[in-house]
Amino acid sequence: MANKRDLKKDINYVLGDIIEEVYVWELDNPGKDSKTGEAIIDEAIKSFDGFMTRVNDRKVENASKHFKAIRQDLEKTAKTLIDKVNSL
């Protein structure tokens, strides 16, 4: 199983790439309203904070199950955010 450091890196990379994609979209479409993109970025940042809080929780009984659940939630959140980026 991957360790906590790798999980933190994965969270950072995945959500960072989504934020970067929104910025690229905004640069490619300067005439369009960027409020939707800003909302996606805000949601990604809020998700990042939530995931980091969960990863750093030291009061879990089964760390393996806990980290597996976080990875599954990250996949769901990333898919949702990617769908939103694709609909811009």
N, CA, C and O atoms as a MOPAC input file, in Angstrom:
PM7 MOZYME 1SCF
protein

 N      0.83600 1    -1.17500 1     0.00000 1
 C      0.00000 1     0.00000 1     0.00000 1
 C      0.88900 1     1.24900 1     0.00000 1
 O      1.95900 1     1.28500 1     0.60700 1
 N      0.40800 1     2.23900 1    -0.69000 1
 C      1.12400 1     3.51100 1    -0.74200 1
 C      1.05700 1     4.19900 1     0.61700 1
 O      0.15600 1     3.94900 1     1.41800 1
 N      2.01500 1     5.05600 1     0.85000 1
 C      2.03600 1     5.71400 1     2.14400 1
 C      1.29900 1     7.05400 1     2.10600 1
 O      0.80700 1     7.48000 1     1.06200 1
 N      1.23600 1     7.68800 1     3.23700 1
 C      0.50400 1     8.93900 1     3.39000 1
 C      1.07900 1    10.03400 1     2.48900 1
 O      0.32700 1    10.82300 1     1.91600 1
 N      2.37800 1    10.08400 1     2.36600 1
 C      3.03500 1    11.10100 1     1.54000 1
 C      2.59800 1    10.96800 1     0.07800 1
 O      2.31600 1    11.97000 1    -0.57900 1
 N      2.54200 1     9.74500 1    -0.42400 1
 C      2.11900 1     9.52200 1    -1.80100 1
 C      0.66200 1     9.91100 1    -2.00700 1
 O      0.30900 1    10.45900 1    -3.05100 1
 N     -0.17300 1     9.63800 1    -1.03700 1
 C     -1.57500 1    10.01700 1    -1.12800 1
 C     -1.71600 1    11.53700 1    -1.17900 1
 O     -2.50900 1    12.06700 1    -1.95800 1
 N     -0.94900 1    12.23000 1    -0.35200 1
 C     -0.98500 1    13.69600 1    -0.37100 1
 C     -0.53200 1    14.23200 1    -1.73000 1
 O     -1.11800 1    15.17800 1    -2.25600 1
 N      0.50300 1    13.62900 1    -2.28800 1
 C      0.97800 1    14.04600 1    -3.60800 1
 C     -0.08900 1    13.81500 1    -4.67100 1
 O     -0.31100 1    14.66700 1    -5.53000 1
 N     -0.74800 1    12.66200 1    -4.61000 1
 C     -1.80600 1    12.35900 1    -5.57500 1
 C     -2.92900 1    13.38300 1    -5.50200 1
 O     -3.41200 1    13.85700 1    -6.52900 1
 N     -3.33900 1    13.71900 1    -4.29300 1
 C     -4.40100 1    14.71200 1    -4.11200 1
 C     -3.96100 1    16.03700 1    -4.70300 1
 O     -4.72200 1    16.68500 1    -5.42200 1
 N     -2.74100 1    16.43800 1    -4.40400 1
 C     -2.22200 1    17.70900 1    -4.89700 1
 C     -2.16000 1    17.73100 1    -6.42500 1
 O     -2.58700 1    18.70100 1    -7.05100 1
 N     -1.63100 1    16.67000 1    -7.02100 1
 C     -1.48600 1    16.62300 1    -8.47200 1
 C     -2.83600 1    16.59800 1    -9.17900 1
 O     -3.04600 1    17.33000 1   -10.14500 1
 N     -3.73900 1    15.77000 1    -8.70600 1
 C     -5.03700 1    15.62400 1    -9.37300 1
 C     -5.82000 1    16.93600 1    -9.32800 1
 O     -6.28400 1    17.42300 1   -10.35900 1
 N     -5.96000 1    17.49400 1    -8.15000 1
 C     -6.74000 1    18.72900 1    -8.03700 1
 C     -5.99100 1    19.91200 1    -8.64500 1
 O     -6.61700 1    20.82800 1    -9.17900 1
 N     -4.66900 1    19.90500 1    -8.57000 1
 C     -3.87900 1    20.95800 1    -9.20300 1
 C     -4.02400 1    20.94100 1   -10.71500 1
 O     -4.10200 1    21.99500 1   -11.34600 1
 N     -4.05900 1    19.74300 1   -11.30200 1
 C     -4.23800 1    19.63400 1   -12.75100 1
 C     -5.61700 1    20.13100 1   -13.18000 1
 O     -5.75600 1    20.74200 1   -14.23900 1
 N     -6.61800 1    19.87500 1   -12.37400 1
 C     -7.96100 1    20.35200 1   -12.69800 1
 C     -8.00100 1    21.87500 1   -12.65200 1
 O     -8.57700 1    22.50900 1   -13.53600 1
 N     -7.39800 1    22.46000 1   -11.63600 1
 C     -7.34600 1    23.91900 1   -11.53300 1
 C     -6.58500 1    24.50400 1   -12.71600 1
 O     -7.00000 1    25.50700 1   -13.29700 1
 N     -5.48000 1    23.87800 1   -13.06500 1
 C     -4.68500 1    24.34600 1   -14.20600 1
 C     -5.49700 1    24.28400 1   -15.49600 1
 O     -5.39200 1    25.17700 1   -16.33600 1
 N     -6.29600 1    23.25000 1   -15.66000 1
 C     -7.11900 1    23.11400 1   -16.86500 1
 C     -8.16200 1    24.23300 1   -16.94600 1
 O     -8.46900 1    24.71600 1   -18.03600 1
 N     -8.70000 1    24.64100 1   -15.81200 1
 C     -9.65000 1    25.75800 1   -15.80000 1
 C     -8.94200 1    27.03800 1   -16.23200 1
 O     -9.49300 1    27.82000 1   -17.00700 1
 N     -7.72500 1    27.25600 1   -15.73400 1
 C     -6.96600 1    28.44400 1   -16.13000 1
 C     -6.66000 1    28.43500 1   -17.62200 1
 O     -6.73400 1    29.47700 1   -18.27400 1
 N     -6.32200 1    27.28500 1   -18.16200 1
 C     -6.06400 1    27.17800 1   -19.60100 1
 C     -7.33000 1    27.50600 1   -20.38100 1
 O     -7.27300 1    28.21900 1   -21.38300 1
 N     -8.47200 1    26.99300 1   -19.93200 1
 C     -9.73600 1    27.28300 1   -20.59500 1
 C    -10.01700 1    28.78400 1   -20.56900 1
 O    -10.44500 1    29.35800 1   -21.57000 1
 N     -9.77400 1    29.41400 1   -19.42100 1
 C    -10.02200 1    30.84800 1   -19.31200 1
 C     -9.10900 1    31.64100 1   -20.24800 1
 O     -9.53100 1    32.65400 1   -20.80700 1
 N     -7.86400 1    31.19400 1   -20.42400 1
 C     -6.95300 1    31.87300 1   -21.34600 1
 C     -7.37600 1    31.67300 1   -22.80100 1
 O     -7.23500 1    32.58100 1   -23.62000 1
 N     -7.89200 1    30.49400 1   -23.11900 1
 C     -8.32600 1    30.20300 1   -24.48200 1
 C     -9.65400 1    30.86700 1   -24.83000 1
 O     -9.96300 1    31.04900 1   -26.00800 1
 N    -10.43800 1    31.22900 1   -23.82700 1
 C    -11.76200 1    31.82300 1   -24.03400 1
 C    -11.88600 1    33.12200 1   -23.25100 1
 O    -12.64200 1    33.18900 1   -22.28300 1
 N    -11.15100 1    34.15800 1   -23.66000 1
 C    -11.15400 1    35.39800 1   -22.87300 1
 C    -12.49600 1    36.13800 1   -22.89200 1
 O    -12.77600 1    36.91900 1   -21.98100 1
 N    -13.31600 1    35.91100 1   -23.89500 1
 C    -14.59200 1    36.62500 1   -23.98100 1
 C    -15.71200 1    35.99700 1   -23.18200 1
 O    -16.75800 1    36.61600 1   -22.99100 1
 N    -15.51000 1    34.78100 1   -22.71400 1
 C    -16.56900 1    34.08000 1   -21.98300 1
 C    -16.50800 1    34.40900 1   -20.49700 1
 O    -15.47500 1    34.82500 1   -19.97200 1
 N    -17.63600 1    34.21100 1   -19.83900 1
 C    -17.74200 1    34.48400 1   -18.40600 1
 C    -16.90100 1    33.49300 1   -17.61700 1
 O    -17.01500 1    32.28200 1   -17.80300 1
 N    -16.06100 1    34.01100 1   -16.74100 1
 C    -15.15000 1    33.14100 1   -15.98500 1
 C    -15.69000 1    32.78300 1   -14.60000 1
 O    -14.98700 1    32.14100 1   -13.82100 1
 N    -16.91400 1    33.18100 1   -14.28000 1
 C    -17.45800 1    32.88200 1   -12.95100 1
 C    -17.65300 1    31.38300 1   -12.74400 1
 O    -17.45200 1    30.87200 1   -11.64300 1
 N    -18.04100 1    30.69200 1   -13.79100 1
 C    -18.20600 1    29.24200 1   -13.67900 1
 C    -16.86300 1    28.57900 1   -13.40700 1
 O    -16.76700 1    27.67300 1   -12.57900 1
 N    -15.83200 1    29.03000 1   -14.10200 1
 C    -14.48800 1    28.49800 1   -13.87500 1
 C    -14.00100 1    28.78200 1   -12.47100 1
 O    -13.38200 1    27.93100 1   -11.83300 1
 N    -14.28500 1    29.98300 1   -11.99300 1
 C    -13.88400 1    30.33500 1   -10.62800 1
 C    -14.59800 1    29.45900 1    -9.60400 1
 O    -14.02000 1    29.09800 1    -8.57900 1
 N    -15.85300 1    29.11800 1    -9.88200 1
 C    -16.60300 1    28.24800 1    -8.97100 1
 C    -15.98400 1    26.85200 1    -8.93700 1
 O    -15.92400 1    26.22200 1    -7.88200 1
 N    -15.52200 1    26.37100 1   -10.09600 1
 C    -14.87600 1    25.06000 1   -10.14500 1
 C    -13.56700 1    25.09700 1    -9.36100 1
 O    -13.25300 1    24.15800 1    -8.62900 1
 N    -12.80700 1    26.17300 1    -9.51300 1
 C    -11.54700 1    26.31400 1    -8.77900 1
 C    -11.80800 1    26.36200 1    -7.27700 1
 O    -11.10000 1    25.72100 1    -6.50000 1
 N    -12.81800 1    27.11600 1    -6.87100 1
 C    -13.16200 1    27.19100 1    -5.44700 1
 C    -13.55800 1    25.81700 1    -4.89900 1
 O    -13.18400 1    25.45200 1    -3.78500 1
 N    -14.31700 1    25.06400 1    -5.69400 1
 C    -14.72600 1    23.73100 1    -5.25900 1
 C    -13.51400 1    22.79900 1    -5.14300 1
 O    -13.43400 1    21.98900 1    -4.22000 1
 N    -12.57000 1    22.92000 1    -6.08900 1
 C    -11.36200 1    22.08800 1    -6.04200 1
 C    -10.52600 1    22.42500 1    -4.80900 1
 O     -9.98500 1    21.52900 1    -4.16000 1
 N    -10.42000 1    23.70300 1    -4.48800 1
 C     -9.64800 1    24.10800 1    -3.30700 1
 C    -10.31600 1    23.62200 1    -2.03200 1
 O     -9.64500 1    23.15300 1    -1.11200 1
 N    -11.62900 1    23.73400 1    -1.97800 1
 C    -12.36300 1    23.26000 1    -0.80600 1
 C    -12.20600 1    21.74600 1    -0.66400 1
 O    -12.04800 1    21.23600 1     0.44500 1
 N    -12.25000 1    21.03400 1    -1.78400 1
 C    -12.05200 1    19.58200 1    -1.74800 1
 C    -10.64500 1    19.24000 1    -1.27500 1
 O    -10.45800 1    18.31800 1    -0.48100 1
 N     -9.65700 1    19.98500 1    -1.76500 1
 C     -8.26900 1    19.76300 1    -1.35200 1
 C     -8.14000 1    19.89900 1     0.15700 1
 O     -7.54200 1    19.04800 1     0.81700 1
 N     -8.70300 1    20.97100 1     0.69800 1
 C     -8.62700 1    21.18300 1     2.14600 1
 C     -9.29100 1    20.04100 1     2.91000 1
 O     -8.76900 1    19.58000 1     3.92500 1
 N    -10.43700 1    19.58900 1     2.42000 1
 C    -11.13200 1    18.48900 1     3.07300 1
 C    -10.34700 1    17.18900 1     3.02800 1
 O    -10.28200 1    16.45600 1     4.01400 1
 N     -9.75000 1    16.91000 1     1.87300 1
 C     -8.94900 1    15.68600 1     1.75800 1
 C     -7.72300 1    15.73500 1     2.66100 1
 O     -7.38100 1    14.73800 1     3.29700 1
 N     -7.06900 1    16.87400 1     2.72200 1
 C     -5.88000 1    16.98400 1     3.57700 1
 C     -6.24200 1    16.81900 1     5.05300 1
 O     -5.48400 1    16.22000 1     5.81600 1
 N     -7.38000 1    17.34000 1     5.44600 1
 C     -7.84100 1    17.16700 1     6.81800 1
 C     -8.07500 1    15.68900 1     7.11000 1
 O     -7.70400 1    15.18800 1     8.17100 1
 N     -8.68900 1    15.00500 1     6.16300 1
 C     -8.95400 1    13.57500 1     6.35100 1
 C     -7.66800 1    12.76000 1     6.38300 1
 O     -7.53900 1    11.83300 1     7.18300 1
 N     -6.71100 1    13.10100 1     5.51300 1
 C     -5.44600 1    12.36400 1     5.47200 1
 C     -4.67900 1    12.54000 1     6.77100 1
 O     -4.06900 1    11.59000 1     7.26100 1
 N     -4.69700 1    13.73000 1     7.32900 1
 C     -3.92300 1    14.02700 1     8.53200 1
 C     -4.61200 1    13.61300 1     9.82800 1
 O     -4.06700 1    13.81900 1    10.91300 1
 N     -5.80500 1    13.03000 1     9.72300 1
 C     -6.52100 1    12.57000 1    10.91100 1
 C     -5.77600 1    11.38500 1    11.51700 1
 O     -5.60500 1    10.35100 1    10.87100 1
 N     -5.34100 1    11.54500 1    12.74500 1
 C     -4.55900 1    10.50100 1    13.40500 1
 C     -5.41100 1     9.57900 1    14.27200 1
 O     -4.88300 1     8.65200 1    14.88600 1
 N     -6.70100 1     9.81700 1    14.33000 1
 C     -7.55300 1     9.03900 1    15.22100 1
 C     -8.34500 1     7.97300 1    14.47300 1
 O     -9.46800 1     7.65200 1    14.86000 1
 N     -7.77900 1     7.42900 1    13.41900 1
 C     -8.46300 1     6.37200 1    12.68100 1
 C     -7.98500 1     5.02400 1    13.19900 1
 O     -6.82900 1     4.85700 1    13.58600 1
 N     -8.90000 1     4.07600 1    13.19600 1
 C     -8.55300 1     2.75800 1    13.71100 1
 C     -7.86600 1     1.90800 1    12.64600 1
 O     -6.88100 1     1.22900 1    12.93600 1
 N     -8.37200 1     1.94200 1    11.43200 1
 C     -7.81000 1     1.13300 1    10.35800 1
 C     -7.31800 1     2.08300 1     9.26300 1
 O     -8.10500 1     2.54200 1     8.43500 1
 N     -6.04400 1     2.36800 1     9.26400 1
 C     -5.47600 1     3.34500 1     8.33300 1
 C     -5.62600 1     2.89800 1     6.88800 1
 O     -5.88800 1     3.71800 1     6.00900 1
 N     -5.46600 1     1.62400 1     6.64000 1
 C     -5.56000 1     1.11700 1     5.27600 1
 C     -6.94300 1     1.37000 1     4.68500 1
 O     -7.06100 1     1.85800 1     3.56100 1
 N     -7.97800 1     1.04300 1     5.43300 1
 C     -9.35000 1     1.29300 1     4.98700 1
 C     -9.60600 1     2.78300 1     4.82000 1
 O    -10.24900 1     3.20700 1     3.85900 1
 N     -9.10700 1     3.56700 1     5.75000 1
 C     -9.29600 1     5.01600 1     5.73800 1
 C     -8.69400 1     5.63200 1     4.46900 1
 O     -9.34400 1     6.43200 1     3.79600 1
 N     -7.45900 1     5.25900 1     4.14900 1
 C     -6.79600 1     5.81400 1     2.97000 1
 C     -7.42900 1     5.30600 1     1.68100 1
 O     -7.48000 1     6.02600 1     0.68400 1
 N     -7.91100 1     4.06900 1     1.69900 1
 C     -8.58700 1     3.53400 1     0.51500 1
 C     -9.87700 1     4.31700 1     0.25600 1
 O    -10.19800 1     4.62400 1    -0.89200 1
 N    -10.60500 1     4.63600 1     1.30800 1
 C    -11.83500 1     5.42100 1     1.16400 1
 C    -11.52100 1     6.82500 1     0.64300 1
 O    -12.27200 1     7.37000 1    -0.16600 1
 N    -10.42400 1     7.40500 1     1.10300 1
 C    -10.03000 1     8.72800 1     0.63100 1
 C     -9.70100 1     8.67100 1    -0.86400 1
 O    -10.10000 1     9.55700 1    -1.62000 1
 N     -8.98500 1     7.65000 1    -1.28400 1
 C     -8.66000 1     7.50300 1    -2.71400 1
 C     -9.92100 1     7.36800 1    -3.55700 1
 O    -10.01600 1     7.96500 1    -4.62900 1
 N    -10.89000 1     6.58900 1    -3.08200 1
 C    -12.14000 1     6.42900 1    -3.81900 1
 C    -12.89000 1     7.75400 1    -3.90300 1
 O    -13.42300 1     8.10300 1    -4.95600 1
 N    -12.93100 1     8.48600 1    -2.80400 1
 C    -13.59100 1     9.78400 1    -2.80300 1
 C    -12.87000 1    10.77500 1    -3.71800 1
 O    -13.50900 1    11.59700 1    -4.37500 1
 N    -11.54300 1    10.69500 1    -3.76000 1
 C    -10.77300 1    11.56300 1    -4.64700 1
 C    -11.12800 1    11.27800 1    -6.10400 1
 O    -11.28300 1    12.20600 1    -6.89900 1
 N    -11.25500 1    10.01100 1    -6.45400 1
 C    -11.61900 1     9.65100 1    -7.82600 1
 C    -12.99300 1    10.19700 1    -8.18100 1
 O    -13.17900 1    10.73900 1    -9.27000 1
 N    -13.95700 1    10.06300 1    -7.27800 1
 C    -15.30900 1    10.56900 1    -7.53100 1
 C    -15.30300 1    12.08400 1    -7.67500 1
 O    -15.91500 1    12.63000 1    -8.59300 1
 N    -14.61300 1    12.75600 1    -6.77300 1
 C    -14.55300 1    14.21500 1    -6.80600 1
 C    -13.86400 1    14.69100 1    -8.07400 1
 O    -14.32400 1    15.63500 1    -8.71700 1
 N    -12.76900 1    14.04700 1    -8.43400 1
 C    -12.03800 1    14.43200 1    -9.64200 1
 C    -12.90000 1    14.23300 1   -10.88400 1
 O    -12.90400 1    15.08100 1   -11.77700 1
 N    -13.62200 1    13.13200 1   -10.94600 1
 C    -14.48900 1    12.87800 1   -12.09700 1
 C    -15.56500 1    13.94500 1   -12.19900 1
 O    -15.85800 1    14.42900 1   -13.29200 1
 N    -16.15400 1    14.31400 1   -11.07600 1
 C    -17.18000 1    15.34800 1   -11.07500 1
 C    -16.61600 1    16.67400 1   -11.53900 1
 O    -17.22600 1    17.35800 1   -12.36100 1
 N    -15.46100 1    17.04000 1   -11.02100 1
 C    -14.84400 1    18.32600 1   -11.41500 1
 C    -14.41900 1    18.30900 1   -12.88800 1
 O    -14.55700 1    19.31900 1   -13.57900 1
 N    -13.91500 1    17.19600 1   -13.36600 1
 C    -13.53100 1    17.09800 1   -14.77400 1
 C    -14.74900 1    17.23200 1   -15.68100 1
 O    -14.68200 1    17.87600 1   -16.72800 1
 N    -15.85100 1    16.62800 1   -15.28100 1
 C    -17.08800 1    16.77900 1   -16.05100 1
 C    -17.50900 1    18.24000 1   -16.11700 1
 O    -17.96600 1    18.71100 1   -17.15800 1
 N    -17.35600 1    18.95600 1   -15.01000 1
 C    -17.71000 1    20.36900 1   -14.98500 1
 C    -16.77500 1    21.18700 1   -15.88900 1
 O    -17.21300 1    22.10300 1   -16.58500 1
 N    -15.49200 1    20.84300 1   -15.86600 1
 C    -14.52600 1    21.55000 1   -16.73000 1
 C    -14.86000 1    21.27800 1   -18.19600 1
 O    -14.81300 1    22.18900 1   -19.02200 1
 N    -15.19400 1    20.04400 1   -18.51800 1
 C    -15.51200 1    19.69900 1   -19.89200 1
 C    -16.78200 1    20.38000 1   -20.37900 1
 O    -16.95100 1    20.57700 1   -21.58300 1
 N    -17.67700 1    20.74200 1   -19.47000 1
 C    -18.91500 1    21.39000 1   -19.86900 1
 C    -18.78100 1    22.90500 1   -20.01300 1
 O    -19.74100 1    23.57900 1   -20.38300 1
 N    -17.59800 1    23.44100 1   -19.72200 1
 C    -17.40700 1    24.89000 1   -19.86300 1
 C    -17.53100 1    25.34100 1   -21.29200 1
 O    -17.39700 1    26.53100 1   -21.57800 1

